[in-house]
Amino acid sequence: MTESNPSPHSGPALSQALGKWSALAMMVGAVIGSGIFAKPAANAASSNSVSLIMLGWVAGGIITLVTAICMAELSLMMPKAGGTYVYIRQAYGRLPAFLAGWNQSIFFTSMANSALAVFFTMTLGTTIGVDFSTAQVILIVVSLLTLFTFVNCMGIVWGSVIQNLTTIVKVAVLVFIALLPFIALLGDGESFSLRNFEDAPVTSSRPDSALQMITLVMLNVMWAYSGGWMVTSVAEEIKEPEKNLSFALIGGAIVLMVIYIAVNLAFHGIFSLDEMVAIEDDPLRKVPQEAALTYLQPVSGSLAKFGSAFVSSVIMVSTLSALNTGLLTPPRVLFAMARDGMFIPAVRKVHPKSRAPFVAIIGVGATSVAAFLLISSLVLFAGMGTENDQPRDLSAAEDIFNQLTDFAVISATVFIVMAIGAVFILRQTEPDMPRPYRIPGYPVVPGIALIMNAIFLALVALDEVSAFLYSFGFLALSVPLFILFDKKTKAMLTFDSPEESNS
């Protein structure tokens, strides 16, 4: 099917400035944020089986890889700003596309950005030994969101420079963590123990249902892997996308899978599940820093302290890198929606000097701040995320931000499933459309991607009903907005010539 779009508008175009390595850094940088550092301990609290947890990391890596392969075909067929929004529009029509774009640019992004900014603030407090007040948390988070909004308004080159540098740093520290068992051999060589891979005793603090364990583990894992598809939103700004975009998607997925599995082997080799839970329950200790400290202590006490401080610093850098991506790629989705007449017309404006969709970037920054302030208000005034005996402040409501990551993962996966389904639909409806990259092993490979993502959604729907319904409820509330914008678009098309009204 061919979608009709509003007539093009004159003005500066987006800048095609990203090369192969910048695209790869953006893909990897979008994924590596708080998840790989925060979720291993969450997994230890969600399951009594290390084997199940490691299987979850492998499964998440496979899902990410086969999904990336599918996205490569779609993104090179339609190398336009907007990513999954564009593919869903082409395959399913305007309403599903609007929901996909609205979810990616508003719902998923606002929750993810606010959660990342809060995670950074909490890590900063732990690192410098300061218990931030509620007012200080709000000030730091809002300042961070405002700063990165401004940086990305300066143009994609500035945003990509930050992304390249921070991605190199955080990949380096993850490789460092993965190598800790080997570095420890320079000391007593007894730090890494296979006994830590044994199942933990069943306790009341962990779920007693295998289905619930699998679901919680996969929610944690998929948050750590989520975001790689966001690089497709800047396809229009990548040089030679037929080579560089597929390299970024597939190469990035492989890099992530190898690093994540190796890092988790290092964590579980030094701590049992119960030890990981005990560390995470201490506000002054975190698993990644403790792993560096424990592995390196037999080698050198000073090296151990340096390693722990180094990991803390890079966790903050990693979080900022993911936050930067959250204010770099989603605005391109809003820009594409506005260009199609499915959002406020002003959002399609491109700055004449920076050639960035600055109105869209400011819009995403503003909704991220609004989401954070809304959640903060619910915590402070309604006690959301706190127990009856806990004070109503942001430091006591960390669980609510973990829940927000669950909402983000669920809502994103719904449209990932639809995007993968678009591969099959467009092979039938658009057989002659140029495909610079074709999925190897079609239809088996996209079939695997579709089934694995669908199984994950089914697990969540069965076991995390409230989170599933919340995500769908938000999408349902956005339907009236689509109706409003769709009417305006049809009115615009009435005055366009036939040549102008076809894409």
NUPATI-215653 format. One record per residue (C-alpha): residue number from 0; residue in one letter; chain; y, x, z. Coordinates in steps of 0.5 Angstrom, whole numbers. Each point is the difference from the previous one (the first is absolute). Last residue first. Layout:
pt resi NUM resn a chain A py Y px X pz Z
...
! end
This chain:
pt resi 502 resn s chain A py 20 px 9 pz -3
pt resi 501 resn n chain A py 2 px -6 pz -3
pt resi 500 resn s chain A py 7 px -4 pz 1
pt resi 499 resn e chain A py 4 px 5 pz -4
pt resi 498 resn e chain A py -3 px -2 pz -6
pt resi 497 resn p chain A py 0 px -7 pz 1
pt resi 496 resn s chain A py 8 px 0 pz 2
pt resi 495 resn d chain A py 2 px -1 pz 7
pt resi 494 resn f chain A py 3 px -7 pz 2
pt resi 493 resn t chain A py -6 px -3 pz 3
pt resi 492 resn l chain A py -3 px 6 pz 3
pt resi 491 resn m chain A py 6 px 0 pz 5
pt resi 490 resn a chain A py -2 px -7 pz 2
pt resi 489 resn k chain A py -7 px 2 pz 0
pt resi 488 resn t chain A py 2 px 6 pz 5
pt resi 487 resn k chain A py 4 px -5 pz 5
pt resi 486 resn k chain A py -6 px -4 pz 0
pt resi 485 resn d chain A py -5 px 6 pz 2
pt resi 484 resn f chain A py 5 px 2 pz 5
pt resi 483 resn l chain A py -1 px -6 pz 4
pt resi 482 resn i chain A py -7 px -1 pz -1
pt resi 481 resn f chain A py -1 px 7 pz 2
pt resi 480 resn l chain A py 4 px -1 pz 7
pt resi 479 resn p chain A py -4 px -6 pz 1
pt resi 478 resn v chain A py -7 px 4 pz 0
pt resi 477 resn s chain A py 3 px 5 pz 5
pt resi 476 resn l chain A py -3 px -4 pz 6
pt resi 475 resn a chain A py -7 px 0 pz -3
pt resi 474 resn l chain A py 0 px 7 pz 0
pt resi 473 resn f chain A py 2 px 1 pz 7
pt resi 472 resn g chain A py -6 px -5 pz 2
pt resi 471 resn f chain A py -5 px 4 pz -4
pt resi 470 resn s chain A py 2 px 6 pz 4
pt resi 469 resn y chain A py 0 px -4 pz 7
pt resi 468 resn l chain A py -7 px -3 pz -2
pt resi 467 resn f chain A py -3 px 6 pz -1
pt resi 466 resn a chain A py 3 px 3 pz 7
pt resi 465 resn s chain A py -3 px -6 pz 3
pt resi 464 resn v chain A py -7 px 0 pz -3
pt resi 463 resn e chain A py -1 px 7 pz 2
pt resi 462 resn d chain A py -8 px -1 pz 0
pt resi 461 resn l chain A py -2 px -4 pz -6
pt resi 460 resn a chain A py 6 px 1 pz -5
pt resi 459 resn v chain A py 0 px 8 pz 2
pt resi 458 resn l chain A py -7 px 0 pz -2
pt resi 457 resn a chain A py 2 px -4 pz -6
pt resi 456 resn l chain A py 6 px 5 pz -2
pt resi 455 resn f chain A py -5 px 6 pz 1
pt resi 454 resn i chain A py -5 px -3 pz -5
pt resi 453 resn a chain A py 5 px -2 pz -5
pt resi 452 resn n chain A py 3 px 8 pz 0
pt resi 451 resn m chain A py -8 px 2 pz -1
pt resi 450 resn i chain A py -1 px -5 pz -5
pt resi 449 resn l chain A py 6 px 1 pz -5
pt resi 448 resn a chain A py -1 px 8 pz 1
pt resi 447 resn i chain A py -7 px -1 pz -2
pt resi 446 resn g chain A py 1 px -4 pz -6
pt resi 445 resn p chain A py 6 px 4 pz -2
pt resi 444 resn v chain A py -5 px 6 pz -1
pt resi 443 resn v chain A py -6 px -4 pz -3
pt resi 442 resn p chain A py 4 px -4 pz -5
pt resi 441 resn y chain A py 2 px 6 pz -3
pt resi 440 resn g chain A py -4 px 6 pz 2
pt resi 439 resn p chain A py 7 px 4 pz -2
pt resi 438 resn i chain A py 6 px -4 pz 1
pt resi 437 resn r chain A py 4 px 1 pz -6
pt resi 436 resn y chain A py 7 px 5 pz 0
pt resi 435 resn p chain A py 5 px -1 pz -6
pt resi 434 resn r chain A py -2 px -7 pz -1
pt resi 433 resn p chain A py 4 px -3 pz -5
pt resi 432 resn m chain A py 0 px -8 pz 0
pt resi 431 resn d chain A py -5 px -2 pz -5
pt resi 430 resn p chain A py -5 px -4 pz 4
pt resi 429 resn e chain A py 6 px -4 pz 4
pt resi 428 resn t chain A py -4 px -6 pz 2
pt resi 427 resn q chain A py -7 px 3 pz 2
pt resi 426 resn r chain A py 2 px 7 pz 2
pt resi 425 resn l chain A py 6 px -3 pz 3
pt resi 424 resn i chain A py -5 px -5 pz 5
pt resi 423 resn f chain A py -5 px 6 pz 2
pt resi 422 resn v chain A py 6 px 5 pz 2
pt resi 421 resn a chain A py 4 px -6 pz 3
pt resi 420 resn g chain A py -6 px -1 pz 5
pt resi 419 resn i chain A py 2 px 7 pz 3
pt resi 418 resn a chain A py 7 px -2 pz 1
pt resi 417 resn m chain A py -2 px -7 pz 3
pt resi 416 resn v chain A py -4 px 4 pz 5
pt resi 415 resn i chain A py 6 px 5 pz 1
pt resi 414 resn f chain A py 4 px -6 pz 1
pt resi 413 resn v chain A py -4 px -3 pz 6
pt resi 412 resn t chain A py -1 px 7 pz 3
pt resi 411 resn a chain A py 7 px 1 pz 1
pt resi 410 resn s chain A py 1 px -6 pz 4
pt resi 409 resn i chain A py -6 px 2 pz 5
pt resi 408 resn v chain A py 2 px 7 pz 0
pt resi 407 resn a chain A py 7 px -2 pz 2
pt resi 406 resn f chain A py -2 px -5 pz 5
pt resi 405 resn d chain A py -5 px 5 pz 4
pt resi 404 resn t chain A py 6 px 5 pz 0
pt resi 403 resn l chain A py 4 px -5 pz 4
pt resi 402 resn q chain A py -5 px -1 pz 5
pt resi 401 resn n chain A py 1 px 8 pz 1
pt resi 400 resn f chain A py 7 px -2 pz 1
pt resi 399 resn i chain A py -2 px -5 pz 5
pt resi 398 resn d chain A py -4 px 4 pz 4
pt resi 397 resn e chain A py 5 px 5 pz 1
pt resi 396 resn a chain A py 4 px -5 pz 5
pt resi 395 resn a chain A py 1 px 4 pz 6
pt resi 394 resn s chain A py 5 px 5 pz -3
pt resi 393 resn l chain A py 4 px -6 pz -3
pt resi 392 resn d chain A py 2 px -3 pz 7
pt resi 391 resn r chain A py -3 px -7 pz 3
pt resi 390 resn p chain A py -3 px 4 pz 6
pt resi 389 resn q chain A py -7 px -1 pz 1
pt resi 388 resn d chain A py -3 px -5 pz 5
pt resi 387 resn n chain A py -1 px -6 pz -4
pt resi 386 resn e chain A py -3 px 5 pz -6
pt resi 385 resn t chain A py 4 px 2 pz -6
pt resi 384 resn g chain A py 0 px -1 pz -7
pt resi 383 resn m chain A py 5 px -6 pz -1
pt resi 382 resn g chain A py 4 px -1 pz 7
pt resi 381 resn a chain A py 4 px -5 pz -3
pt resi 380 resn f chain A py 7 px 3 pz 1
pt resi 379 resn l chain A py -1 px 7 pz 0
pt resi 378 resn v chain A py -6 px 0 pz -5
pt resi 377 resn l chain A py 2 px -5 pz -4
pt resi 376 resn s chain A py 7 px 3 pz -1
pt resi 375 resn s chain A py -3 px 7 pz -2
pt resi 374 resn i chain A py -5 px -4 pz -5
pt resi 373 resn l chain A py 7 px -3 pz -3
pt resi 372 resn l chain A py 4 px 7 pz 0
pt resi 371 resn f chain A py -6 px 3 pz -3
pt resi 370 resn a chain A py 0 px -5 pz -6
pt resi 369 resn a chain A py 7 px 0 pz -1
pt resi 368 resn v chain A py 0 px 8 pz 0
pt resi 367 resn s chain A py -5 px 0 pz -5
pt resi 366 resn t chain A py 3 px -6 pz -4
pt resi 365 resn a chain A py 7 px 4 pz 0
pt resi 364 resn g chain A py -4 px 6 pz -3
pt resi 363 resn v chain A py -3 px -4 pz -5
pt resi 362 resn g chain A py 7 px -3 pz -2
pt resi 361 resn i chain A py 3 px 7 pz 0
pt resi 360 resn i chain A py -5 px 2 pz -5
pt resi 359 resn a chain A py 0 px -6 pz -5
pt resi 358 resn v chain A py 8 px 1 pz 0
pt resi 357 resn f chain A py -1 px 7 pz -1
pt resi 356 resn p chain A py -4 px 0 pz -6
pt resi 355 resn a chain A py 0 px 7 pz -1
pt resi 354 resn r chain A py 4 px 3 pz -6
pt resi 353 resn s chain A py 4 px 5 pz 4
pt resi 352 resn k chain A py 6 px 0 pz -4
pt resi 351 resn p chain A py 0 px -7 pz -3
pt resi 350 resn h chain A py -3 px -4 pz 6
pt resi 349 resn v chain A py -5 px -4 pz -3
pt resi 348 resn k chain A py 0 px -8 pz 1
pt resi 347 resn r chain A py -6 px -4 pz 0
pt resi 346 resn v chain A py 1 px -3 pz 7
pt resi 345 resn a chain A py 7 px -3 pz -2
pt resi 344 resn p chain A py -4 px -5 pz -4
pt resi 343 resn i chain A py -4 px -3 pz 7
pt resi 342 resn f chain A py -7 px -1 pz -2
pt resi 341 resn m chain A py -5 px -2 pz -5
pt resi 340 resn g chain A py 4 px 1 pz -6
pt resi 339 resn d chain A py -4 px 5 pz -3
pt resi 338 resn r chain A py 5 px 6 pz 2
pt resi 337 resn a chain A py 0 px -3 pz 7
pt resi 336 resn m chain A py -7 px 1 pz 0
pt resi 335 resn a chain A py 0 px 7 pz -2
pt resi 334 resn f chain A py 5 px 2 pz 4
pt resi 333 resn l chain A py -3 px -3 pz 6
pt resi 332 resn v chain A py -6 px 4 pz -2
pt resi 331 resn r chain A py 4 px 6 pz -1
pt resi 330 resn p chain A py 2 px -1 pz 8
pt resi 329 resn p chain A py -7 px 1 pz 2
pt resi 328 resn t chain A py 0 px 7 pz -3
pt resi 327 resn l chain A py 5 px 4 pz 4
pt resi 326 resn l chain A py 1 px -3 pz 7
pt resi 325 resn g chain A py -7 px -1 pz 2
pt resi 324 resn t chain A py -1 px 7 pz -3
pt resi 323 resn n chain A py 5 px 3 pz 5
pt resi 322 resn l chain A py -3 px -3 pz 5
pt resi 321 resn a chain A py -7 px 3 pz -2
pt resi 320 resn s chain A py 4 px 7 pz 0
pt resi 319 resn l chain A py 3 px -2 pz 7
pt resi 318 resn t chain A py -7 px -1 pz 3
pt resi 317 resn s chain A py -2 px 6 pz -3
pt resi 316 resn v chain A py 5 px 4 pz 3
pt resi 315 resn m chain A py -1 px -3 pz 7
pt resi 314 resn i chain A py -7 px 2 pz 0
pt resi 313 resn v chain A py 2 px 7 pz -3
pt resi 312 resn s chain A py 4 px 1 pz 7
pt resi 311 resn s chain A py -6 px -2 pz 4
pt resi 310 resn v chain A py -5 px 4 pz -4
pt resi 309 resn f chain A py 5 px 6 pz 1
pt resi 308 resn a chain A py 0 px -1 pz 8
pt resi 307 resn s chain A py -7 px 0 pz 0
pt resi 306 resn g chain A py -1 px 6 pz -4
pt resi 305 resn f chain A py 5 px 4 pz 4
pt resi 304 resn k chain A py -3 px -2 pz 7
pt resi 303 resn a chain A py -7 px 2 pz -3
pt resi 302 resn l chain A py 3 px 7 pz -3
pt resi 301 resn s chain A py 3 px 1 pz 7
pt resi 300 resn g chain A py -7 px -1 pz 3
pt resi 299 resn s chain A py -4 px 4 pz -5
pt resi 298 resn v chain A py -6 px -1 pz -3
pt resi 297 resn p chain A py -4 px -4 pz 6
pt resi 296 resn q chain A py 6 px -4 pz 0
pt resi 295 resn l chain A py 0 px -1 pz -8
pt resi 294 resn y chain A py -5 px -6 pz 0
pt resi 293 resn t chain A py 3 px -4 pz 6
pt resi 292 resn l chain A py 7 px 1 pz -2
pt resi 291 resn a chain A py -1 px -2 pz -7
pt resi 290 resn a chain A py -4 px -6 pz 2
pt resi 289 resn e chain A py 5 px -2 pz 5
pt resi 288 resn q chain A py 6 px 0 pz -5
pt resi 287 resn p chain A py -4 px -5 pz -4
pt resi 286 resn v chain A py -3 px -4 pz 5
pt resi 285 resn k chain A py 6 px -2 pz 4
pt resi 284 resn r chain A py 3 px 2 pz 7
pt resi 283 resn l chain A py 6 px -2 pz 4
pt resi 282 resn p chain A py -1 px -8 pz 0
pt resi 281 resn d chain A py -7 px 1 pz 2
pt resi 280 resn d chain A py -5 px -6 pz -2
pt resi 279 resn e chain A py 0 px 4 pz -7
pt resi 278 resn i chain A py -4 px 6 pz 4
pt resi 277 resn a chain A py -5 px -5 pz 3
pt resi 276 resn v chain A py -1 px -3 pz -6
pt resi 275 resn m chain A py -2 px 7 pz -4
pt resi 274 resn e chain A py -4 px 2 pz 6
pt resi 273 resn d chain A py -4 px -7 pz 0
pt resi 272 resn l chain A py -2 px 2 pz -7
pt resi 271 resn s chain A py -2 px 7 pz 1
pt resi 270 resn f chain A py 5 px 5 pz -2
pt resi 269 resn i chain A py 0 px 7 pz -3
pt resi 268 resn g chain A py -5 px -2 pz -6
pt resi 267 resn h chain A py 3 px -7 pz -1
pt resi 266 resn f chain A py 7 px 3 pz -1
pt resi 265 resn a chain A py -2 px 5 pz -5
pt resi 264 resn l chain A py -5 px -5 pz -4
pt resi 263 resn n chain A py 6 px -4 pz 0
pt resi 262 resn v chain A py 4 px 5 pz -3
pt resi 261 resn a chain A py -5 px 2 pz -6
pt resi 260 resn i chain A py -1 px -8 pz -1
pt resi 259 resn y chain A py 8 px -1 pz -1
pt resi 258 resn i chain A py 1 px 7 pz -4
pt resi 257 resn v chain A py -6 px -2 pz -5
pt resi 256 resn m chain A py 2 px -7 pz -1
pt resi 255 resn l chain A py 7 px 2 pz -1
pt resi 254 resn v chain A py 0 px 5 pz -5
pt resi 253 resn i chain A py -5 px -5 pz -4
pt resi 252 resn a chain A py 5 px -5 pz 0
pt resi 251 resn g chain A py 6 px 4 pz -2
pt resi 250 resn g chain A py -4 px 3 pz -6
pt resi 249 resn i chain A py -1 px -7 pz -2
pt resi 248 resn l chain A py 7 px -3 pz 0
pt resi 247 resn a chain A py 4 px 6 pz -1
pt resi 246 resn f chain A py -4 px 2 pz -6
pt resi 245 resn s chain A py 0 px -7 pz -3
pt resi 244 resn l chain A py 7 px 0 pz 1
pt resi 243 resn n chain A py 2 px 7 pz -3
pt resi 242 resn k chain A py -4 px 0 pz -7
pt resi 241 resn e chain A py 2 px -7 pz -3
pt resi 240 resn p chain A py 6 px 0 pz 5
pt resi 239 resn e chain A py 3 px 6 pz -4
pt resi 238 resn k chain A py 6 px 0 pz 4
pt resi 237 resn i chain A py 0 px -5 pz 6
pt resi 236 resn e chain A py 6 px -4 pz 1
pt resi 235 resn e chain A py -3 px -7 pz -3
pt resi 234 resn a chain A py -6 px 1 pz 4
pt resi 233 resn v chain A py 4 px 0 pz 7
pt resi 232 resn s chain A py -4 px -6 pz 2
pt resi 231 resn t chain A py -7 px 3 pz -2
pt resi 230 resn v chain A py 1 px 5 pz 6
pt resi 229 resn m chain A py -1 px -6 pz 5
pt resi 228 resn w chain A py -7 px 0 pz -2
pt resi 227 resn g chain A py -1 px 5 pz 5
pt resi 226 resn g chain A py 3 px -4 pz 6
pt resi 225 resn s chain A py -6 px -1 pz 4
pt resi 224 resn y chain A py -6 px 5 pz 2
pt resi 223 resn a chain A py 2 px 1 pz 8
pt resi 222 resn w chain A py 1 px -8 pz 0
pt resi 221 resn m chain A py -6 px -1 pz -3
pt resi 220 resn v chain A py -4 px 4 pz 5
pt resi 219 resn n chain A py 3 px -4 pz 6
pt resi 218 resn l chain A py -2 px -6 pz -3
pt resi 217 resn m chain A py -7 px 3 pz -2
pt resi 216 resn v chain A py -1 px 2 pz 7
pt resi 215 resn l chain A py 2 px -7 pz 3
pt resi 214 resn t chain A py -4 px -4 pz -5
pt resi 213 resn i chain A py -6 px 5 pz 1
pt resi 212 resn m chain A py 0 px -1 pz 7
pt resi 211 resn q chain A py 1 px -8 pz 0
pt resi 210 resn l chain A py -6 px 0 pz -5
pt resi 209 resn a chain A py -4 px 4 pz 5
pt resi 208 resn s chain A py 2 px -5 pz 6
pt resi 207 resn d chain A py 0 px 3 pz 7
pt resi 206 resn p chain A py 8 px 2 pz -1
pt resi 205 resn r chain A py 2 px 6 pz 4
pt resi 204 resn s chain A py 3 px -1 pz 7
pt resi 203 resn s chain A py -6 px -3 pz 3
pt resi 202 resn t chain A py -4 px 6 pz -1
pt resi 201 resn v chain A py -6 px 2 pz -4
pt resi 200 resn p chain A py -1 px 8 pz 1
pt resi 199 resn a chain A py 2 px 4 pz -5
pt resi 198 resn d chain A py -4 px 2 pz -7
pt resi 197 resn e chain A py -1 px 7 pz -1
pt resi 196 resn f chain A py 5 px 4 pz -4
pt resi 195 resn n chain A py 2 px 4 pz 6
pt resi 194 resn r chain A py -6 px 3 pz 1
pt resi 193 resn l chain A py 1 px 4 pz -6
pt resi 192 resn s chain A py 4 px 4 pz 3
pt resi 191 resn f chain A py 6 px 4 pz -2
pt resi 190 resn s chain A py 4 px 4 pz 5
pt resi 189 resn e chain A py -6 px 5 pz 1
pt resi 188 resn g chain A py 2 px 6 pz -4
pt resi 187 resn d chain A py 3 px 4 pz 6
pt resi 186 resn g chain A py 6 px 2 pz -4
pt resi 185 resn l chain A py 0 px 2 pz -7
pt resi 184 resn l chain A py -4 px -6 pz -2
pt resi 183 resn a chain A py 5 px -4 pz 2
pt resi 182 resn i chain A py 4 px 1 pz -7
pt resi 181 resn f chain A py -6 px -3 pz -3
pt resi 180 resn p chain A py 0 px -6 pz 4
pt resi 179 resn l chain A py 8 px 0 pz -1
pt resi 178 resn l chain A py -1 px 0 pz -7
pt resi 177 resn a chain A py 1 px -8 pz -1
pt resi 176 resn i chain A py 6 px 0 pz 4
pt resi 175 resn f chain A py 3 px 6 pz -4
pt resi 174 resn v chain A py -2 px -4 pz -6
pt resi 173 resn l chain A py 4 px -6 pz 3
pt resi 172 resn v chain A py 6 px 5 pz 2
pt resi 171 resn a chain A py 0 px 2 pz -7
pt resi 170 resn v chain A py 0 px -7 pz -3
pt resi 169 resn k chain A py 6 px -2 pz 5
pt resi 168 resn v chain A py 4 px 6 pz -3
pt resi 167 resn i chain A py -1 px -1 pz -7
pt resi 166 resn t chain A py 1 px -7 pz 0
pt resi 165 resn t chain A py 7 px 1 pz 4
pt resi 164 resn l chain A py 3 px 5 pz -5
pt resi 163 resn n chain A py -2 px -5 pz -6
pt resi 162 resn q chain A py 2 px -6 pz 3
pt resi 161 resn i chain A py 7 px 3 pz 2
pt resi 160 resn v chain A py 1 px 2 pz -7
pt resi 159 resn s chain A py -3 px -6 pz -3
pt resi 158 resn g chain A py 5 px -4 pz 4
pt resi 157 resn w chain A py 6 px 4 pz -3
pt resi 156 resn v chain A py -3 px 0 pz -7
pt resi 155 resn i chain A py 0 px -8 pz 1
pt resi 154 resn g chain A py 7 px -1 pz 1
pt resi 153 resn m chain A py 6 px 0 pz 5
pt resi 152 resn c chain A py -3 px -7 pz 2
pt resi 151 resn n chain A py -6 px 4 pz 3
pt resi 150 resn v chain A py 4 px 4 pz 5
pt resi 149 resn f chain A py 4 px -6 pz 2
pt resi 148 resn t chain A py -6 px -5 pz 1
pt resi 147 resn f chain A py -3 px 6 pz 4
pt resi 146 resn l chain A py 6 px 1 pz 5
pt resi 145 resn t chain A py 0 px -8 pz 1
pt resi 144 resn l chain A py -7 px 0 pz 2
pt resi 143 resn l chain A py 0 px 6 pz 4
pt resi 142 resn s chain A py 6 px -3 pz 4
pt resi 141 resn v chain A py -3 px -6 pz 1
pt resi 140 resn v chain A py -6 px 3 pz 3
pt resi 139 resn i chain A py 4 px 5 pz 5
pt resi 138 resn l chain A py 5 px -5 pz 2
pt resi 137 resn i chain A py -5 px -6 pz 2
pt resi 136 resn v chain A py -5 px 6 pz 3
pt resi 135 resn q chain A py 7 px 2 pz 4
pt resi 134 resn a chain A py 1 px -7 pz 2
pt resi 133 resn t chain A py -7 px -1 pz 3
pt resi 132 resn s chain A py 0 px 6 pz 4
pt resi 131 resn f chain A py -3 px 6 pz -3
pt resi 130 resn d chain A py -5 px 4 pz 5
pt resi 129 resn v chain A py 2 px 7 pz -1
pt resi 128 resn g chain A py -6 px 6 pz 0
pt resi 127 resn i chain A py 3 px 3 pz -7
pt resi 126 resn t chain A py -7 px -1 pz -4
pt resi 125 resn t chain A py -1 px -7 pz 4
pt resi 124 resn g chain A py 7 px -3 pz -2
pt resi 123 resn l chain A py -1 px 3 pz -7
pt resi 122 resn t chain A py -7 px -3 pz -1
pt resi 121 resn m chain A py 3 px -7 pz 3
pt resi 120 resn t chain A py 6 px 0 pz -5
pt resi 119 resn f chain A py -4 px 2 pz -6
pt resi 118 resn f chain A py -5 px -6 pz 1
pt resi 117 resn v chain A py 6 px -4 pz 1
pt resi 116 resn a chain A py 3 px 2 pz -7
pt resi 115 resn l chain A py -7 px -1 pz -3
pt resi 114 resn a chain A py -1 px -7 pz 3
pt resi 113 resn s chain A py 7 px -2 pz -3
pt resi 112 resn n chain A py -2 px 3 pz -7
pt resi 111 resn a chain A py -7 px -3 pz 0
pt resi 110 resn m chain A py 3 px -7 pz 2
pt resi 109 resn s chain A py 5 px 0 pz -5
pt resi 108 resn t chain A py -4 px 3 pz -5
pt resi 107 resn f chain A py -6 px -5 pz 0
pt resi 106 resn f chain A py 5 px -6 pz 1
pt resi 105 resn i chain A py 6 px 1 pz -5
pt resi 104 resn s chain A py -2 px 5 pz -6
pt resi 103 resn q chain A py -7 px -1 pz 0
pt resi 102 resn n chain A py -1 px -7 pz 2
pt resi 101 resn w chain A py 6 px -3 pz -4
pt resi 100 resn g chain A py -3 px 4 pz -6
pt resi 99 resn a chain A py -7 px -3 pz 1
pt resi 98 resn l chain A py 3 px -7 pz 1
pt resi 97 resn f chain A py 4 px 1 pz -6
pt resi 96 resn a chain A py -5 px 2 pz -4
pt resi 95 resn p chain A py -5 px -6 pz 2
pt resi 94 resn l chain A py 6 px -5 pz -2
pt resi 93 resn r chain A py 2 px 4 pz -7
pt resi 92 resn g chain A py -7 px 0 pz -3
pt resi 91 resn y chain A py -7 px 3 pz 1
pt resi 90 resn a chain A py -2 px 6 pz -4
pt resi 89 resn q chain A py 7 px 2 pz -3
pt resi 88 resn r chain A py 4 px -2 pz 7
pt resi 87 resn i chain A py -6 px 3 pz 4
pt resi 86 resn y chain A py 1 px 7 pz -4
pt resi 85 resn v chain A py 7 px 0 pz 1
pt resi 84 resn y chain A py 0 px -2 pz 8
pt resi 83 resn t chain A py -5 px 6 pz 0
pt resi 82 resn g chain A py 5 px 5 pz -2
pt resi 81 resn g chain A py 7 px -2 pz 0
pt resi 80 resn a chain A py 4 px 5 pz -4
pt resi 79 resn k chain A py -4 px 0 pz -7
pt resi 78 resn p chain A py -6 px 4 pz -3
pt resi 77 resn m chain A py -4 px -6 pz -2
pt resi 76 resn m chain A py -6 px 2 pz -4
pt resi 75 resn l chain A py 0 px 7 pz 4
pt resi 74 resn s chain A py 1 px -4 pz 7
pt resi 73 resn l chain A py -6 px -4 pz -2
pt resi 72 resn e chain A py -5 px 5 pz -2
pt resi 71 resn a chain A py 2 px 5 pz 6
pt resi 70 resn m chain A py 0 px -6 pz 5
pt resi 69 resn c chain A py -7 px -1 pz -1
pt resi 68 resn i chain A py -2 px 7 pz 1
pt resi 67 resn a chain A py 5 px 0 pz 7
pt resi 66 resn t chain A py -4 px -6 pz 2
pt resi 65 resn v chain A py -7 px 4 pz -1
pt resi 64 resn l chain A py 3 px 6 pz 4
pt resi 63 resn t chain A py 3 px -4 pz 6
pt resi 62 resn i chain A py -6 px -5 pz 1
pt resi 61 resn i chain A py -4 px 7 pz 0
pt resi 60 resn g chain A py 4 px 3 pz 5
pt resi 59 resn g chain A py 0 px -6 pz 4
pt resi 58 resn a chain A py -8 px 0 pz 0
pt resi 57 resn v chain A py 0 px 7 pz 2
pt resi 56 resn w chain A py 5 px -1 pz 6
pt resi 55 resn g chain A py -4 px -6 pz 2
pt resi 54 resn l chain A py -7 px 4 pz 0
pt resi 53 resn m chain A py 4 px 5 pz 4
pt resi 52 resn i chain A py 1 px -6 pz 5
pt resi 51 resn l chain A py -7 px -3 pz 0
pt resi 50 resn s chain A py -3 px 7 pz 1
pt resi 49 resn v chain A py 5 px 1 pz 6
pt resi 48 resn s chain A py -3 px -7 pz 3
pt resi 47 resn n chain A py 3 px -3 pz 6
pt resi 46 resn s chain A py 5 px -4 pz -4
pt resi 45 resn s chain A py 7 px -2 pz 1
pt resi 44 resn a chain A py 3 px 5 pz 5
pt resi 43 resn a chain A py -2 px 6 pz -4
pt resi 42 resn n chain A py 3 px -3 pz -6
pt resi 41 resn a chain A py 6 px -1 pz 3
pt resi 40 resn a chain A py 0 px 7 pz 2
pt resi 39 resn p chain A py -1 px 2 pz -7
pt resi 38 resn k chain A py 5 px -5 pz -2
pt resi 37 resn a chain A py 6 px 4 pz 2
pt resi 36 resn f chain A py 0 px 7 pz -3
pt resi 35 resn i chain A py -3 px -3 pz -7
pt resi 34 resn g chain A py 4 px -6 pz 0
pt resi 33 resn s chain A py 7 px 3 pz 2
pt resi 32 resn g chain A py 2 px 2 pz -7
pt resi 31 resn i chain A py -4 px 3 pz -6
pt resi 30 resn v chain A py -1 px -6 pz -5
pt resi 29 resn a chain A py 7 px 0 pz -3
pt resi 28 resn g chain A py 0 px 8 pz 0
pt resi 27 resn v chain A py -6 px 0 pz -4
pt resi 26 resn m chain A py 3 px -4 pz -5
pt resi 25 resn m chain A py 7 px 3 pz 0
pt resi 24 resn a chain A py -3 px 7 pz 0
pt resi 23 resn l chain A py -4 px -2 pz -6
pt resi 22 resn a chain A py 6 px -3 pz -4
pt resi 21 resn s chain A py 4 px 6 pz 2
pt resi 20 resn w chain A py -6 px 5 pz -2
pt resi 19 resn k chain A py 0 px -3 pz -7
pt resi 18 resn g chain A py 7 px -1 pz -1
pt resi 17 resn l chain A py 5 px -5 pz 2
pt resi 16 resn a chain A py 7 px 0 pz -3
pt resi 15 resn q chain A py 0 px -7 pz -5
pt resi 14 resn s chain A py 7 px -2 pz 3
pt resi 13 resn l chain A py 0 px -8 pz 0
pt resi 12 resn a chain A py 5 px -3 pz -5
pt resi 11 resn p chain A py 7 px -1 pz 0
pt resi 10 resn g chain A py 3 px -6 pz -2
pt resi 9 resn s chain A py -1 px -6 pz -5
pt resi 8 resn h chain A py -4 px -6 pz 2
pt resi 7 resn p chain A py -7 px -2 pz -3
pt resi 6 resn s chain A py -1 px -7 pz -2
pt resi 5 resn p chain A py -4 px -4 pz 5
pt resi 4 resn n chain A py -7 px 1 pz 0
pt resi 3 resn s chain A py -6 px -3 pz -4
pt resi 2 resn e chain A py -7 px 2 pz 2
pt resi 1 resn t chain A py -5 px 1 pz -5
pt resi 0 resn m chain A py -7 px -2 pz 1
! end
